[in-house]
Amino acid sequence: MMNSNEKEAFIPILLGSDMNVYGMARSFHEAYGKVCQAYASNQLAPTRYSKIVNVEVIQGFDQDPVFIETMRRLAKEKYTDKNKKYLLIACGDGYAELISQHKEELSETFICPYIDYSLFERLVNKVSFYEICEEYQLPYPNTLIIRKEMLNNGRLEQELPFDFPVALKPANSVEYLSVQFEGRKKAFIIDNREEFDLVLGRIYEAGYTSEMIAQDFIPGDDSHMRVLNAYVDEQHQVRMMCLGHPLLEDPTPASIGNYVVIMPDYNEKIYQTIKAFLEKIEYTGFANFDMKYDPRDGEYKLFEINLRQGRSSFFVTLNGLNLARILTEDRVFHEPFVGTTYGTNQSDKAKLWLGVPKKVFMTYAKENEQKQQALKLIKEKRYGTTVFYDKDHSLKRWLLMTYMFRNYIPRFKKYFHSKEG
């Protein structure tokens, strides 16, 4: 057991202000009773009016030079106590990249549980990620890499090596964030060549310069997806893996692919395949994998790896594997590795994670066995959310979170259509 001095001897510092930040802050509050400090370029709703996380907004903080200049100032003026440990946690792709880029300098003041930038660059870009999948024999969808110079008058000259429907997404998600054009979506599912040429042309006309990924669309609805969160310690040993079975995704163009309902799951083959991969590449920190079951060959095919915990990964804490505790025990208290802990769906503590009102889930999730299991969990009151937290309750916060949740009702009405291929 740690004493109260040890408990006070570390400070979690979160980067961002979104739901991921709130989920991590809540994990720290549940594990250690701590109030987190966060820094962000803007104030988003999930962390507003909160008593468990203080957000300081700094214009332009999500990019250099503001990011590194601010971190240098904080290291010099605020985080100066040599008896305290300062744990730096990114809650978005951009912040994870910035920490990795400046890891050596930041590590003089902060604990930075992130990989070196050379590996980060290879994994974050989907082009090199699929090359790594090939190298380590990880299954992924049939893929065509498209570069700007392959277009002639805004049109790809070659035929696609697979049939429609086709999935189309940016290889560089950080660059894509700053690109705006008519009909913009986070990712596209395209039914014909005319639409494909139109969308691809618009993306490059808008100033996007990196590769685009065209993929054979794996048939099936949201319930064919899986999401895996893992934590790998400083010695590259996988301490925790937790598989989730998404039952519904956000259909809003800017948020397509964001999970809004997740049930805990278990799959030995997925666990062992990803565990071996993370150890071989000498990964460290949180990792988050998206994959989809392909009924044509029975394989779970990887789409991407996020080099941080996922925005919906509070489902892991909700199911008894507290993300903050796992990280802190490794990096702050240096507790020895005693084996990998695997999430399961068999426990009587298994809970359904909801990011939308129950009504939305009941209306839009596909009718199947998993939905029935989820409805049973709801009936037994075995469910939870990231943002509604009993120990962080105020009227203002409750009204804002309720408004945020209810916003999904018109969004689903407007945008939802079956994605079955």
N, C-alpha and C positions, 0 to 999 in steps of 0.2 A: 504493500500500500504506500502511495506517495503521501508525504505530509503536505500541509496547506502552503508552506513556503514554495515547494516544488510546483504546486498547482498554479501559484501566482507567478512563477518564474518564466512563463512564456506568454507571448501576445500574438494572437492570430491576426494577420493583416490580409484583407480580401480585396481583390481588384475587380471592380465592376459594381453594378447596383441592381442586377436583374434577379430572376427567380433562382438561378444557380447560386448567387451570392447569399440570398436569404436561406437557401437549403443548407449551405455550409455554416452560416452563422447559427442557424437553429441546431445543427449537429454539435457545434462547439458549446452552445448553451445547454443542450441536453446532457452532454458528456461531462462538462466542467463548470457549468454555471457562468460561463464567460460572456461578456459583451464584446463583440468584434468591432474593429475599426475597418472601414472600407474607403477606398479612393476610387473615383470614377469620373468619366468625362461628362456624364449627365445623370440626373436622378430619375430612375425608373420606378414604376408603381410598387413592385413587390417589396422593396426595402423602405418605402415611405412610411412615416409615422411609427417606426419600429423602436422598441426599447432594447432589442438584442443586437442591433447593428447600427453604428453611427456612420453615415456616408458623408464624406467631404468631396464636393464637386469641384473639379479643376478643369477649366476649359482646355480642350486639346490633349488631355492626359492619356488618351488611348493611342497616341502616336509620339514618336520621337520628333524633335528633341525635348518636348514638354515632359514626356514620361521619365526619361533618365535624369533630366535636370531636377525634377520634383523628387525622385527617389534619392538623389544625392543630397538634396536639401534636408529631406526627412531623416536620412542617416546621420547627418551632421548636427541637426537641431533637436530632433525628437527621440530617435531610437538610439540612445547613447549609453544606456545602462549595460555595462559589461556582464552584470549578473543575470540579465534577462535574455531570453531567446526569442527572436522575432521570426515568426513563421509566415512566409510570403506565399499566398495562394491565388493563382489566376482563375477567374471564373468565366473566361471567354477565350476564343482562339487568338485574338489580337494580343491580349495580355500574356497568354502563355508564350507566344512568340517573342514578345518584348523581354520577358524574364530570361528565356533561353538565350537570346542574343547577348544580353548583358549579365549572364549568369556569373561569370568570374568576378566582375566588379561588385555585383549585388551581394554575392556570398560573403564578402568581407563583413557585412552587417546583418544580412538576413539568411535564414535557412531557405534554400530554393530547391524544392523537390522536383526538379525538371531535368530532362536530358540535355546534353550538349547540342549546340545549334546545328552542327554538321548532320547529326541523326535526325534532329527536328525537321530540317529542310527536306530530307528524303521521305519522311513519313507524312508530313503535312500536305505535300503536293500529291494529288491523286495519281498523277502520271508515274512518279517514282514509287509511290505506294504499291501500285499494281505490279511494277517491276519487282518489288520486294516480295509480293505475294507469289509471283512466279518463281522467284529464287527459293522461297521456303515452302513451296507447294501448298499454299493456302488457296482454297477455291474462291473465285470471284467471277462476276458476270462477263460474258463475251463483250469485249471493249474495243472501240475505235478512238484513238487519240487524234483530236483535230487541232491543227495549228493555223493561225491567221493566214499564213502564206499559202495554205491549201485552198483558200477561197479565191474565186475569180468573179469579179463584179458582185461580190457579196454572196456567191453561191459555191457550195462545196462541189468540186468537179466529179469526184468519184462516187460510185454507188456504195451504199452501206452494206457491210458483210452479214447483216441479219435483217429479218423482216420487221415491219412495224407491228405493234407500237414500240417506240424507242424511248429510252430515258436519256435526257440531256442535262448535264450539270457542269458547273465550272470546276476546273482542276485546282484553281487558286481561290479558295473561298474568302480569304482576307481581302484580296484585290477586288473581288466581285461585290463586296459590301459597298464600295464607293461608286459603283456603276449604276446609272439610272436610265431606263428606257420604257417605252410603252409596253404593257403586258408583262413586265418583269416578274419573275417568280424565283424562289430559292432554287427550284429544280423543275424540270418539265417532263411530262409524259406526252409524247407526240404521236399522232395517229397516221400521218401521211407525209409524203416528201415535200409538198407545197408548204405546209406549216413548219416543217423542219428548216427549210431554207429561209423562210421569213424570220423565224426566231433567231437562228444562228447569225444571220446578217445584222439584225438589230443589236445583238450583243456586242459584236465587233465594231459596229458603227458608233456605239455609245462610248467607246474608248477602252474596252477590255482588251488586254494584250496577251494573256496567258493561254494555255491550252483549254479546250473544252473536251468533255468526256461524253461520247455517245455509247450507250450500252443496250444490249439486248434486254428488253423489259421482262423481268421475271413475273410470270402470271400469279395472280392471287391478291387478296385484299390486305389491309393493315395487319390482320391477325397472322400473316405469314412472316412478319418481321420478328427479329430478336434484337435485344440490346444487352451488351455485356459491359459491366464496369469492373475494373481490376485495380488493385493497388500493388505496386512493386517496390520493395524497399531499397535502401541505399546499396545493398550488396547484390541487387538484381534478383532477389528471391520474391516470388509472387506470394504475398501474404493473404490476399483476399480476392475472390472472384464472385460476382453475383450476376446471374442471368435474369433478364426480364423479358416478359412476353407482352409486347404492346398490343392492345386490342383496338386502339383508335388513334389516329393522327390528326393534326391540325390541317384543315383543307385551305386555309387562308394563303393566298399566293406568296406573301413574304415569309410565311412560317411553315410551308409545306415540309412534311417529314418530321416536324416536332411532335414527339409522343405526348398524348394527353391522358391516356389510361394505360397503366402497366400492372401486370400480374407477375409475382415472382415465379421463376421457372427453374428447371434443372436439366442439364444435358451433359453427361460425362464426356462425350466425344468433343463437344465444343470446348469445354473447360480444359481438357488435356491438350488439345491442338493449340489453343491460344496461349496457354501457360508455357508450353515448350517454345513457342515463337518469341514471347516476351523475354524469356530467359536467354535465348540464343542471341538476340540483338542487344542484350545488356541494357534493357529499358529500366527506367526508374520513375516513380511518381504514379499519378492516376492515369488510366487509359480507358477509353470508352469506344466500343466497337458497335457499328450498325451492320446487320446482316439480314438476309431474307432466305427463307426456305424455298428451294426450287423443286416443285413436284415432278419435274421432268426427269431429274436424275437423283433426287433424294438428298442433295447437298445443301448446306447452309452457306450462302455465298456472301463474302465480305464486300461492303460498299466503301467503308472508310474507317479510319481510326481518328478519334479526337484525342489530343495530347493533354487531356485534363479530364476531370469528372464531367459527366453530361449534365445538361440543364435540368433533366428530370431525374437525376441520380439520387435525389432524396429518397426515392423508393428503396434504396439500399439501406439507409439509416432506418427507415420505417419498418424494414423487415429484420431489424436486430443487429445489423452490421454497421455500427456508427462510423461514418467516413472520417469524422474529425478524430475520433479515438484511435482508429487504425493508423492514421498519418502521424499523430502526436506520439504514440507509443514507439514508433520507429524513429522519427527524426528528432524528437525532443528528449524522450526518456531513454532512447537506445535499448529498448527491450529486445532480447534475443529472438531470432526467428525460431518458431517451434512447429512450423507446418502451415500449409495453406488452408484457410477457412473458405468453404464453398457455400454460397447461398442455395437455398432449397425451397421447393414449393410444398413440402410435406409437413412442415411444422404447424402446430396449432397456433403459432404466433404469426403465420403468413398473413400479409395484409395487401389489399389492393390499393394502388396509388392512383389518385384522381387529380387531374389538372384542369378539369371542366366540371360543371354541375352534373350530378347523377342523371338528371333528365336527359342531358345531351348524350351520355354514354348509352342509356337505355334505348334512345331513339335511333342512333346512328351506327352503333357497333353491329357488326355482322352476327347473325344468329348462328351460334355454334356451341360446342361443348364448353369452350373456355368462357364464353359470355355467361352461360348458366352457372359456372363455378364462381365467376365474378359477382353475379347477382346474389348468389348464396352468401358470399363474403359481406356484401353490402347489407343484406338482411340481418346478418349476425353482428353488424357494426364493426367488422374487421376491415376498415379502410381508413385512409388518411390523405391529407394534402400536404404540400410544402408550406403554403402561406398562411393557413389558418392554424394558429398555435395558441393554445390556452394560456401560456405564460407570457404572451406578447399581445395582450388584448386591450384595445381601446375602441371607443365608438368610431372615431375617425378612420382607424385602420380597418375595422370590420366593414364599414360602409364602402371603403375603397376596394377592398379585396372582393367583397360581394359584387360590386359593380364590374370589376375585372372579370370575375367568373361568369357573370350573367351576359357579358359581352359576347361570349362564345355562342349563345343561342342564336342571335341574328347572323353571326358569321357562318355557322354551320348551315343555316337555312339558305344563305346566299351561295356558298361555295361548294357544299358537299355533293359529290356524286360518286357512285361506286367506281373504285379504281380497278375492279377485276379485269384482268386481261384475257 
